[in-house]
Amino acid sequence: MSFIKSLSPHARAQRANFKAAACLSALLVGLAGCRAPAPVVETDQQPETNQQVSPAAPEGSWRSELYGEDWTPPAEKTYAADKMIQDFSYAGYARGEKPVPSWENAPVLNVVDFGADPTGEKDSTTAIQQALHKAANFEEPVVVYLPEGTYHVSRPEGTTRCLLIHSSNTVLRGAGPDKTFILNTSISMRASQIIKVSPVKVPSWKDEEQPVSLITRDLTGPTTVIPVESTDGFKVGDTVVVGQDTTPEWIVERGEEDSWLGVEKKIGNIMYLRRLVKVDPDTNELTIDIPTRYTLKTRDNAKVYAKTGLLENVGVEGFSIGNVEHPGEDGWEPLDFTAPDSAYTKHLIIKYNLDPAEAKKIKNAYHVYFSFAIYFNEVIDGWIENVHTFQAEGNARGSHLLSNGIRIKECRGISVIDCDFSHALYGGGGGNGYMYRLDDANECLFVDCKAEASRHGYSISGMGSSGNVFLRCSDKDTATQAAPHEGGIARGSDSHMYFSHSNLYDGCVADNSWFEARDRYGPGPTKPKHGTTSAHTVFWNTTGLSNSLESFVVYSNQGDYGYVIGTQGPVSAVKTEVLYPERQSVTDPVDHVEGVGEGALLQPQSLYLDQLNKRLSRVR
């Protein structure tokens, strides 16, 4: 049976929806087969066919005052002073202009032919890795296939992963999440991953590559036209970073002296990974394929620089993944993950007034700290589709994962579709028990994903994170870990720290959980603090089914403006109040809220899909 046929009806429908949108785009733009997007040329002419017509709005429906029928992407508004709904339609694989590829006719490397054991009687790590190494030798797209069965893997000594995908145009494919199972038998996975997708040499977004050119004018609102000192060395199709430094002046302007001043390098920079669609040496302007998402100032060394070495067109799909449960009976409290004599342990001893001798002991949580099932790093245009977690036989506490699920770091355009991640063993401090985590990631798209029984279902961190969209995703039973503990753990799906901005939660559902983007200042002497976690993030048509921990479904207390537009369900309240009164000036003005309890009649029901349809329907 082919992989496509093995998908659930819902997953097949989702893939078909993406394919239909991409076919419309290909017809209008002629993008089929192109790697880099073509420049957009606006015209008043409208195509006569292939228009996606929205159904008639039901009686009593309403529209946001910020998103009327005549909405167009904001061009004249400023982030510092204006309310605005940005264009979020660029999220996902190939900016939503092409479907996630099926590669049904691509060469297939069957891992069984390399010695992998689908019965689970022997370890298959080496065999699967040999197939992945072989895939790197292909110049064309290639499928590494895991037939039906259970494959035991483990972390090789001296590495931080069980399996490594390190070449572009590669997909690791199973026969379906109910047929192919990848089980990690290593219980010592500190800061490690089951599947890592990354170049062998990691080209961090923060590292400037030539050419570099300073931006010559403050960019105060969304724009695709970047004025620079020189266009020398840049060419159409280049991948670049558009961003700025985190200067003391920027920190003071944001009111974060007590959170970030003096630790600028730890909190990172605003960074947008973009592709050049036009280079104009006469005007010294670069045109990028996706608008900027926040203010960039010459004062803060705003710049454009080249970025090479990223993986492209890489996917994992069609299997379930899990961990053998760590058998430890205790040592699972929120701060039990610390390493002896580390800088972080010293930080925690001061912050929480811990007993130094006790804090420096190695406990069971130490061994699973910050481990992930799947880790994408330095990838542009990739996907994770139809991947679930599972409870391994013998996992007495019911856990699926030692700690975390999916992490996406310094990536752009990753589509995560129909994934179901749940049941963390450990959900303590320091980044544990997250099902889906974004770190400095741009324009990623999560569609119909589920998170359950975790510390945080969905979490966004870093001022390099922007333009990400969560469409029809659900978070159930937050603040949960399987291992025994007495201390409380963090909860909710959130913008977590360090000023992620301009992201969209669209049609998401909270069941005994909620979604938030709020000030996480936190009193105390230690730095950095999480601080202002977001600005200009939108919560659109959010449903609250239940919440035993709080009385709301959305908590929005952002810097500049934040937006909560339409809520529904038994728990539909919205909270906007500051948690720390001394921070009122940092988070003012109060975030924009409309339609509390009236989301069922909001038009359009999905902001992302409406914006995607508008953009793909334009003649280019």
TORMAR-901995 format. One record per residue (C-alpha): chain; z, x, y; residue in three letters. Coordinates in steps of 0.02 Angstrom, whole numbers, m for minus. Layout:
<nodes>
NODE  chaine      up    east   north  residu
NODE       A       Z       X       Y     ALA
...
</nodes>
This chain:
<nodes>
NODE  chaine      up    east   north  residu
NODE       A       0       0       0     MET
NODE       A     m43      67     174     SER
NODE       A      93      97     301     PHE
NODE       A      26     m38     415     ILE
NODE       A      35    m167     275     LYS
NODE       A     210    m110     231     SER
NODE       A     275    m154     405     LEU
NODE       A     373    m314     430     SER
NODE       A     276    m461     505     PRO
NODE       A     370    m436     669     HIS
NODE       A     329    m250     674     ALA
NODE       A     146    m286     636     ARG
NODE       A     143    m413     777     ALA
NODE       A     221    m288     895     GLN
NODE       A      93    m156     851     ARG
NODE       A     m44    m286     875     ALA
NODE       A      25    m331    1047     ASN
NODE       A      17    m150    1101     PHE
NODE       A    m157    m133    1028     LYS
NODE       A    m217    m288    1122     ALA
NODE       A    m151    m222    1287     ALA
NODE       A    m231     m54    1254     ALA
NODE       A    m399    m132    1208     CYS
NODE       A    m399    m224    1375     LEU
NODE       A    m362     m62    1464     SER
NODE       A    m496      33    1367     ALA
NODE       A    m626    m101    1408     LEU
NODE       A    m587     m97    1594     LEU
NODE       A    m559      88    1615     VAL
NODE       A    m653     175    1475     GLY
NODE       A    m499     272    1425     LEU
NODE       A    m526     264    1238     ALA
NODE       A    m516     437    1163     GLY
NODE       A    m457     517    1325     CYS
NODE       A    m299     621    1326     ARG
NODE       A    m264     626    1512     ALA
NODE       A    m269     465    1613     PRO
NODE       A    m409     444    1738     ALA
NODE       A    m373     421    1923     PRO
NODE       A    m351     243    1984     VAL
NODE       A    m480     173    2103     VAL
NODE       A    m430       7    2180     GLU
NODE       A    m562    m127    2207     THR
NODE       A    m566    m309    2257     ASP
NODE       A    m682    m349    2111     GLN
NODE       A    m597    m436    1964     GLN
NODE       A    m662    m437    1785     PRO
NODE       A    m733    m602    1724     GLU
NODE       A    m664    m590    1547     THR
NODE       A    m517    m521    1449     ASN
NODE       A    m388    m578    1575     GLN
NODE       A    m217    m616    1503     GLN
NODE       A    m171    m787    1572     VAL
NODE       A      14    m828    1588     SER
NODE       A      69    m999    1524     PRO
NODE       A     118   m1130    1650     ALA
NODE       A     294   m1108    1716     ALA
NODE       A     419   m1238    1651     PRO
NODE       A     494   m1366    1768     GLU
NODE       A     639   m1296    1867     GLY
NODE       A     581   m1116    1849     SER
NODE       A     616    m991    1987     TRP
NODE       A     560    m819    2043     ARG
NODE       A     660    m678    2117     SER
NODE       A     649    m661    2305     GLU
NODE       A     603    m479    2270     LEU
NODE       A     463    m519    2148     TYR
NODE       A     352    m657    2213     GLY
NODE       A     183    m705    2141     GLU
NODE       A     102    m590    2269     ASP
NODE       A     207    m438    2221     TRP
NODE       A     120    m271    2229     THR
NODE       A     194     m99    2192     PRO
NODE       A     302     m47    2341     PRO
NODE       A     219      80    2454     ALA
NODE       A     303      69    2623     GLU
NODE       A     485      43    2569     LYS
NODE       A     617     178    2569     THR
NODE       A     749     206    2435     TYR
NODE       A     888     236    2561     ALA
NODE       A     868      75    2660     ALA
NODE       A     763     m54    2568     ASP
NODE       A     776    m169    2420     LYS
NODE       A     628    m153    2304     MET
NODE       A     566    m190    2129     ILE
NODE       A     470     m38    2072     GLN
NODE       A     323     m35    1952     ASP
NODE       A     399      m2    1780     PHE
NODE       A     236     m31    1685     SER
NODE       A     205     154    1650     TYR
NODE       A     341     167    1518     ALA
NODE       A     298     212    1339     GLY
NODE       A     164     301    1242     TYR
NODE       A       9     343    1348     ALA
NODE       A      81     241    1494     ARG
NODE       A      51      82    1393     GLY
NODE       A    m137     107    1406     GLU
NODE       A    m164     150    1223     LYS
NODE       A     m76      90    1066     PRO
NODE       A      37     199     963     VAL
NODE       A     m92     276     845     PRO
NODE       A     m98     223     662     SER
NODE       A    m199     373     601     TRP
NODE       A    m247     277     445     GLU
NODE       A    m393     396     413     ASN
NODE       A    m300     557     451     ALA
NODE       A    m269     690     317     PRO
NODE       A    m110     654     219     VAL
NODE       A      13     785     155     LEU
NODE       A     118     702      20     ASN
NODE       A     288     786      14     VAL
NODE       A     298     758    m174     VAL
NODE       A     152     879    m192     ASP
NODE       A     261    1010    m110     PHE
NODE       A     405     980    m232     GLY
NODE       A     505     845    m144     ALA
NODE       A     607     736    m263     ASP
NODE       A     600     548    m227     PRO
NODE       A     735     514    m356     THR
NODE       A     868     601    m251     GLY
NODE       A     924     709    m397     GLU
NODE       A     885     872    m307     LYS
NODE       A     878     926    m125     ASP
NODE       A     708     903     m43     SER
NODE       A     737     995     121     THR
NODE       A     630    1147      81     THR
NODE       A     487    1046      10     ALA
NODE       A     477     926     158     ILE
NODE       A     489    1071     280     GLN
NODE       A     346    1160     192     GLN
NODE       A     238    1006     217     ALA
NODE       A     286    1002     402     LEU
NODE       A     243    1186     419     HIS
NODE       A      75    1153     335     LYS
NODE       A      42    1013     460     ALA
NODE       A      51    1140     600     ALA
NODE       A    m106    1224     532     ASN
NODE       A    m214    1069     560     PHE
NODE       A    m317    1054     719     GLU
NODE       A    m333     865     693     GLU
NODE       A    m195     734     678     PRO
NODE       A    m106     740     510     VAL
NODE       A      17     628     417     VAL
NODE       A     164     701     320     VAL
NODE       A     200     561     197     TYR
NODE       A     360     518     104     LEU
NODE       A     320     394     m35     PRO
NODE       A     445     264     m91     GLU
NODE       A     609     343    m147     GLY
NODE       A     767     429     m85     THR
NODE       A     754     607     m20     TYR
NODE       A     910     713      m4     HIS
NODE       A     909     839     137     VAL
NODE       A    1038     960     205     SER
NODE       A    1061    1080     349     ARG
NODE       A    1002    1256     305     PRO
NODE       A    1128    1393     346     GLU
NODE       A    1105    1462     521     GLY
NODE       A    1008    1313     588     THR
NODE       A    1053    1158     689     THR
NODE       A     940    1036     595     ARG
NODE       A     889     982     422     CYS
NODE       A     704     955     461     LEU
NODE       A     598    1021     606     LEU
NODE       A     435     946     668     ILE
NODE       A     363    1081     780     HIS
NODE       A     177    1042     800     SER
NODE       A      79     916     901     SER
NODE       A     m26     780     819     ASN
NODE       A      97     759     676     THR
NODE       A     180     603     608     VAL
NODE       A     318     597     477     LEU
NODE       A     288     431     389     ARG
NODE       A     380     337     253     GLY
NODE       A     326     186     151     ALA
NODE       A     439      72     254     GLY
NODE       A     625      66     295     PRO
NODE       A     660     m35     138     ASP
NODE       A     568      88      27     LYS
NODE       A     590     266      93     THR
NODE       A     764     336     125     PHE
NODE       A     811     505     198     ILE
NODE       A     992     547     159     LEU
NODE       A    1078     698     236     ASN
NODE       A    1211     766     118     THR
NODE       A    1283     892     243     SER
NODE       A    1447     834     318     ILE
NODE       A    1464     985     432     SER
NODE       A    1338     941     568     MET
NODE       A    1419     994     731     ARG
NODE       A    1288     988     870     ALA
NODE       A    1151     971     738     SER
NODE       A    1018     844     689     GLN
NODE       A     941     775     531     ILE
NODE       A     765     773     607     ILE
NODE       A     725     878     759     LYS
NODE       A     558     859     849     VAL
NODE       A     534    1006     965     SER
NODE       A     426    1158     999     PRO
NODE       A     491    1318     920     VAL
NODE       A     499    1392    1095     LYS
NODE       A     580    1260    1205     VAL
NODE       A     503    1250    1380     PRO
NODE       A     646    1174    1481     SER
NODE       A     593    1064    1625     TRP
NODE       A     711    1161    1737     LYS
NODE       A     615    1325    1713     ASP
NODE       A     482    1340    1847     GLU
NODE       A     311    1400    1789     GLU
NODE       A     166    1456    1898     GLN
NODE       A      90    1385    2002     PRO
NODE       A     233    1325    2111     VAL
NODE       A     209    1241    2278     SER
NODE       A     336    1169    2399     LEU
NODE       A     318     990    2457     ILE
NODE       A     286     986    2645     THR
NODE       A     350     813    2694     ARG
NODE       A     500     708    2645     ASP
NODE       A     448     576    2518     LEU
NODE       A     563     429    2551     THR
NODE       A     484     295    2440     GLY
NODE       A     376     278    2285     PRO
NODE       A     215     378    2299     THR
NODE       A      81     460    2192     THR
NODE       A      14     571    2332     VAL
NODE       A     112     733    2351     ILE
NODE       A      79     844    2505     PRO
NODE       A     104    1027    2461     VAL
NODE       A      90    1196    2543     GLU
NODE       A     m54    1244    2429     SER
NODE       A    m153    1170    2285     THR
NODE       A    m205    1342    2222     ASP
NODE       A    m191    1356    2033     GLY
NODE       A    m173    1169    2001     PHE
NODE       A    m309    1069    1914     LYS
NODE       A    m338     891    1857     VAL
NODE       A    m253     856    1690     GLY
NODE       A    m112     982    1716     ASP
NODE       A      64     931    1667     THR
NODE       A     184     965    1810     VAL
NODE       A     362     936    1864     VAL
NODE       A     387     853    2033     VAL
NODE       A     567     871    2089     GLY
NODE       A     697     955    2196     GLN
NODE       A     854    1060    2187     ASP
NODE       A    1027     984    2187     THR
NODE       A    1091    1065    2347     THR
NODE       A    1264    1053    2426     PRO
NODE       A    1182     954    2567     GLU
NODE       A    1114     825    2444     TRP
NODE       A    1285     808    2362     ILE
NODE       A    1373     783    2528     VAL
NODE       A    1242     656    2581     GLU
NODE       A    1280     557    2423     ARG
NODE       A    1468     568    2454     GLY
NODE       A    1499     664    2292     GLU
NODE       A    1593     815    2358     GLU
NODE       A    1740     781    2241     ASP
NODE       A    1626     756    2091     SER
NODE       A    1486     884    2098     TRP
NODE       A    1506    1010    2240     LEU
NODE       A    1517    1186    2168     GLY
NODE       A    1450    1135    1997     VAL
NODE       A    1272    1094    2048     GLU
NODE       A    1191    1183    1900     LYS
NODE       A    1291    1081    1775     LYS
NODE       A    1227     914    1836     ILE
NODE       A    1042     961    1842     GLY
NODE       A     901     911    1960     ASN
NODE       A     789     764    2000     ILE
NODE       A     634     797    1893     MET
NODE       A     479     690    1861     TYR
NODE       A     359     748    1725     LEU
NODE       A     186     697    1783     ARG
NODE       A       2     733    1757     ARG
NODE       A    m119     775    1896     LEU
NODE       A    m262     652    1920     VAL
NODE       A    m328     726    2082     LYS
NODE       A    m318     895    2169     VAL
NODE       A    m377     899    2350     ASP
NODE       A    m379    1074    2426     PRO
NODE       A    m446    1008    2592     ASP
NODE       A    m291     901    2626     THR
NODE       A    m172    1004    2517     ASN
NODE       A    m125     851    2416     GLU
NODE       A     m92     825    2232     LEU
NODE       A    m108     651    2157     THR
NODE       A       2     613    2007     ILE
NODE       A     m20     479    1873     ASP
NODE       A     149     390    1896     ILE
NODE       A     243     361    2060     PRO
NODE       A     399     456    2107     THR
NODE       A     563     363    2077     ARG
NODE       A     680     423    2215     TYR
NODE       A     686     516    2382     THR
NODE       A     628     697    2381     LEU
NODE       A     668     804    2534     LYS
NODE       A     601     969    2598     THR
NODE       A     783    1014    2639     ARG
NODE       A     818    1015    2452     ASP
NODE       A     670    1126    2407     ASN
NODE       A     563     982    2345     ALA
NODE       A     421    1059    2245     LYS
NODE       A     287    1044    2112     VAL
NODE       A     271    1168    1971     TYR
NODE       A     175    1183    1809     ALA
NODE       A     251    1139    1640     LYS
NODE       A     169    1194    1478     THR
NODE       A     216    1209    1295     GLY
NODE       A     268    1028    1262     LEU
NODE       A     224     938    1101     LEU
NODE       A     104     790    1113     GLU
NODE       A      64     645     996     ASN
NODE       A     211     662     878     VAL
NODE       A     291     519     784     GLY
NODE       A     417     472     650     VAL
NODE       A     400     301     568     GLU
NODE       A     429     189     420     GLY
NODE       A     591     247     338     PHE
NODE       A     780     231     339     SER
NODE       A     895     375     379     ILE
NODE       A    1080     404     345     GLY
NODE       A    1223     526     318     ASN
NODE       A    1344     552     175     VAL
NODE       A    1512     505     249     GLU
NODE       A    1638     640     295     HIS
NODE       A    1789     610     182     PRO
NODE       A    1924     665     306     GLY
NODE       A    2070     545     320     GLU
NODE       A    2129     590     495     ASP
NODE       A    2075     692     646     GLY
NODE       A    1963     555     717     TRP
NODE       A    2047     522     884     GLU
NODE       A    1943     522    1045     PRO
NODE       A    1980     705    1088     LEU
NODE       A    1985     776     912     ASP
NODE       A    1811     851     927     PHE
NODE       A    1861    1002    1032     THR
NODE       A    1824    1182     985     ALA
NODE       A    1960    1315     999     PRO
NODE       A    1959    1415    1162     ASP
NODE       A    1799    1336    1226     SER
NODE       A    1777    1304    1412     ALA
NODE       A    1767    1119    1376     TYR
NODE       A    1932    1120    1282     THR
NODE       A    2015    1207    1429     LYS
NODE       A    1938    1075    1542     HIS
NODE       A    2010     935    1434     LEU
NODE       A    2182    1016    1425     ILE
NODE       A    2190    1010    1615     ILE
NODE       A    2110     838    1634     LYS
NODE       A    2218     749    1505     TYR
NODE       A    2373     861    1509     ASN
NODE       A    2355     901    1324     LEU
NODE       A    2465    1015    1222     ASP
NODE       A    2359    1176    1218     PRO
NODE       A    2414    1225    1042     ALA
NODE       A    2371    1054     972     GLU
NODE       A    2207    1041    1068     ALA
NODE       A    2146    1205     996     LYS
NODE       A    2166    1153     814     LYS
NODE       A    2007    1112     718     ILE
NODE       A    2009     932     661     LYS
NODE       A    1887     829     559     ASN
NODE       A    1795     762     711     ALA
NODE       A    1750     942     754     TYR
NODE       A    1627     948     609     HIS
NODE       A    1527     793     660     VAL
NODE       A    1536     812     849     TYR
NODE       A    1373     779     944     PHE
NODE       A    1268     763     788     SER
NODE       A    1112     654     791     PHE
NODE       A     999     575     662     ALA
NODE       A     838     603     763     ILE
NODE       A     815     718     913     TYR
NODE       A     657     725    1019     PHE
NODE       A     652     872    1141     ASN
NODE       A     507     925    1253     GLU
NODE       A     382     794    1192     VAL
NODE       A     256     696    1293     ILE
NODE       A     180     539    1217     ASP
NODE       A     273     517    1053     GLY
NODE       A     350     375     954     TRP
NODE       A     490     321     838     ILE
NODE       A     439     160     751     GLU
NODE       A     515      51     616     ASN
NODE       A     657     172     578     VAL
NODE       A     826     103     521     HIS
NODE       A     992     177     470     THR
NODE       A    1075     137     304     PHE
NODE       A    1243     149     218     GLN
NODE       A    1236     279      81     ALA
NODE       A    1315     237     m86     GLU
NODE       A    1494     298     m83     GLY
NODE       A    1518     282     106     ASN
NODE       A    1683     191      86     ALA
NODE       A    1710     157     271     ARG
NODE       A    1538      80     290     GLY
NODE       A    1467     212     406     SER
NODE       A    1281     249     418     HIS
NODE       A    1291     401     533     LEU
NODE       A    1416     539     563     LEU
NODE       A    1406     513     751     SER
NODE       A    1247     478     850     ASN
NODE       A    1077     399     817     GLY
NODE       A     927     446     925     ILE
NODE       A     927     571    1067     ARG
NODE       A     778     595    1183     ILE
NODE       A     793     744    1300     LYS
NODE       A     667     808    1427     GLU
NODE       A     529     696    1358     CYS
NODE       A     405     576    1436     ARG
NODE       A     317     425    1366     GLY
NODE       A     412     404    1202     ILE
NODE       A     398     229    1126     SER
NODE       A     543     176    1016     VAL
NODE       A     491      16     927     ILE
NODE       A     579     m96     802     ASP
NODE       A     720      25     765     CYS
NODE       A     891     m27     700     ASP
NODE       A    1033     100     719     PHE
NODE       A    1215      61     683     SER
NODE       A    1387     105     614     HIS
NODE       A    1446     272     681     ALA
NODE       A    1584     360     585     LEU
NODE       A    1649     445     744     TYR
NODE       A    1640     375     920     GLY
NODE       A    1756     492    1014     GLY
NODE       A    1736     582    1180     GLY
NODE       A    1612     718    1222     GLY
NODE       A    1457     619    1175     GLY
NODE       A    1489     537    1006     ASN
NODE       A    1444     368     933     GLY
NODE       A    1290     333    1040     TYR
NODE       A    1147     244     950     MET
NODE       A    1011     279    1080     TYR
NODE       A    1034     415    1211     ARG
NODE       A     917     475    1349     LEU
NODE       A     947     641    1437     ASP
NODE       A     829     689    1580     ASP
NODE       A     691     581    1506     ALA
NODE       A     552     493    1602     ASN
NODE       A     455     333    1569     GLU
NODE       A     514     301    1390     CYS
NODE       A     502     126    1315     LEU
NODE       A     621      43    1191     PHE
NODE       A     555    m119    1116     VAL
NODE       A     649    m238    1000     ASP
NODE       A     779    m108     954     CYS
NODE       A     952    m148     887     LYS
NODE       A    1117     m56     910     ALA
NODE       A    1275    m108     820     GLU
NODE       A    1452     m46     787     ALA
NODE       A    1446     104     902     SER
NODE       A    1533     178    1053     ARG
NODE       A    1382     152    1167     HIS
NODE       A    1227      60    1107     GLY
NODE       A    1108     128    1241     TYR
NODE       A    1151     265    1364     SER
NODE       A    1056     356    1502     ILE
NODE       A    1115     521    1578     SER
NODE       A    1052     644    1706     GLY
NODE       A     957     633    1869     MET
NODE       A     802     683    1773     GLY
NODE       A     807     512    1687     SER
NODE       A     701     379    1772     SER
NODE       A     570     246    1740     GLY
NODE       A     637     206    1567     ASN
NODE       A     625      27    1501     VAL
NODE       A     728     m67    1371     PHE
NODE       A     631    m222    1320     LEU
NODE       A     715    m357    1214     ARG
NODE       A     845    m236    1147     CYS
NODE       A    1016    m288    1084     SER
NODE       A    1189    m209    1079     ASP
NODE       A    1319    m284     962     LYS
NODE       A    1503    m241     938     ASP
NODE       A    1531    m100    1060     THR
NODE       A    1681      19    1060     ALA
NODE       A    1673      37     871     THR
NODE       A    1689     181     749     GLN
NODE       A    1712     177     561     ALA
NODE       A    1841     318     548     ALA
NODE       A    2024     271     573     PRO
NODE       A    2091     300     749     HIS
NODE       A    2224     234     868     GLU
NODE       A    2158     285    1039     GLY
NODE       A    2033     180    1134     GLY
NODE       A    1851     233    1147     ILE
NODE       A    1721     202    1281     ALA
NODE       A    1611      49    1269     ARG
NODE       A    1458     m44    1329     GLY
NODE       A    1278      12    1356     SER
NODE       A    1269     112    1515     ASP
NODE       A    1197     228    1643     SER
NODE       A    1321     360    1592     HIS
NODE       A    1327     503    1716     MET
NODE       A    1243     611    1848     TYR
NODE       A    1133     488    1940     PHE
NODE       A    1001     426    1822     SER
NODE       A     897     306    1927     HIS
NODE       A     759     176    1933     SER
NODE       A     770     115    1753     ASN
NODE       A     744     m62    1685     LEU
NODE       A     840    m169    1561     TYR
NODE       A     723    m315    1525     ASP
NODE       A     770    m466    1419     GLY
NODE       A     912    m373    1333     CYS
NODE       A    1052    m456    1235     VAL
NODE       A    1237    m411    1227     ALA
NODE       A    1342    m479    1084     ASP
NODE       A    1522    m423    1106     ASN
NODE       A    1458    m291    1227     SER
NODE       A    1378    m278    1399     TRP
NODE       A    1262    m173    1508     PHE
NODE       A    1317     m73    1657     GLU
NODE       A    1265      49    1793     ALA
NODE       A    1421      84    1895     ARG
NODE       A    1520     217    1984     ASP
NODE       A    1613     323    1856     ARG
NODE       A    1706     435    1978     TYR
NODE       A    1869     454    1885     GLY
NODE       A    2018     527    1978     PRO
NODE       A    2084     699    1938     GLY
NODE       A    2055     882    1984     PRO
NODE       A    1919     930    1860     THR
NODE       A    1731     940    1895     LYS
NODE       A    1600     883    1863     PRO
NODE       A    1642     699    1860     LYS
NODE       A    1516     572    1802     HIS
NODE       A    1506     507    1980     GLY
NODE       A    1372     386    2040     THR
NODE       A    1280     349    1879     THR
NODE       A    1128     259    1949     SER
NODE       A    1027     189    2093     ALA
NODE       A     886      62    2096     HIS
NODE       A     909      14    1914     THR
NODE       A     859    m166    1871     VAL
NODE       A     942    m285    1748     PHE
NODE       A     815    m424    1719     TRP
NODE       A     852    m584    1621     ASN
NODE       A    1004    m521    1525     THR
NODE       A    1085    m629    1390     THR
NODE       A    1270    m622    1348     GLY
NODE       A    1315    m700    1181     LEU
NODE       A    1498    m646    1176     SER
NODE       A    1618    m518    1247     ASN
NODE       A    1795    m498    1183     SER
NODE       A    1827    m350    1298     LEU
NODE       A    1764    m404    1469     GLU
NODE       A    1717    m564    1561     SER
NODE       A    1541    m513    1613     PHE
NODE       A    1372    m467    1537     VAL
NODE       A    1318    m346    1676     VAL
NODE       A    1421    m229    1784     TYR
NODE       A    1316    m158    1926     SER
NODE       A    1395     m48    2058     ASN
NODE       A    1258      75    2100     GLN
NODE       A    1218     195    2240     GLY
NODE       A    1096     126    2370     ASP
NODE       A    1040     m37    2289     TYR
NODE       A    1051    m100    2111     GLY
NODE       A     979    m264    2048     TYR
NODE       A    1039    m401    1929     VAL
NODE       A     909    m538    1919     ILE
NODE       A     938    m682    1798     GLY
NODE       A    1073    m694    1666     THR
NODE       A    1101    m823    1530     GLN
NODE       A    1206    m864    1378     GLY
NODE       A    1391    m903    1350     PRO
NODE       A    1439    m743    1444     VAL
NODE       A    1328    m735    1599     SER
NODE       A    1444    m671    1736     ALA
NODE       A    1401    m517    1840     VAL
NODE       A    1525    m391    1911     LYS
NODE       A    1483    m289    2066     THR
NODE       A    1656    m238    2131     GLU
NODE       A    1703     m56    2152     VAL
NODE       A    1826      14    2025     LEU
NODE       A    1893     145    2146     TYR
NODE       A    1924      75    2322     PRO
NODE       A    1908     248    2400     GLU
NODE       A    1728     250    2340     ARG
NODE       A    1672      94    2433     GLN
NODE       A    1564     194    2554     SER
NODE       A    1479     286    2411     VAL
NODE       A    1417     129    2324     THR
NODE       A    1386      15    2474     ASP
NODE       A    1289     m95    2499     PRO
NODE       A    1339    m221    2366     VAL
NODE       A    1204    m235    2233     ASP
NODE       A    1075    m375    2237     HIS
NODE       A    1117    m521    2120     VAL
NODE       A    1012    m677    2088     GLU
NODE       A    1010    m817    1961     GLY
NODE       A    1177    m795    1872     VAL
NODE       A    1169    m912    1722     GLY
NODE       A     989    m961    1760     GLU
NODE       A     891    m829    1665     GLY
NODE       A     812    m955    1545     ALA
NODE       A     704   m1019    1689     LEU
NODE       A     667    m852    1771     LEU
NODE       A     482    m816    1796     GLN
NODE       A     417    m705    1729     PRO
NODE       A     533    m694    1579     GLN
NODE       A     487    m510    1559     SER
NODE       A     465    m400    1712     LEU
NODE       A     391    m255    1614     TYR
NODE       A     259    m359    1523     LEU
NODE       A     209    m447    1683     ASP
NODE       A     190    m282    1776     GLN
NODE       A      94    m205    1631     LEU
NODE       A     m25    m352    1629     ASN
NODE       A     m52    m338    1817     LYS
NODE       A     m90    m152    1808     ARG
NODE       A    m202    m158    1654     LEU
NODE       A    m298    m304    1727     SER
NODE       A    m348    m210    1883     ARG
NODE       A    m521    m134    1886     VAL
NODE       A    m511      55    1900     ARG
</nodes>
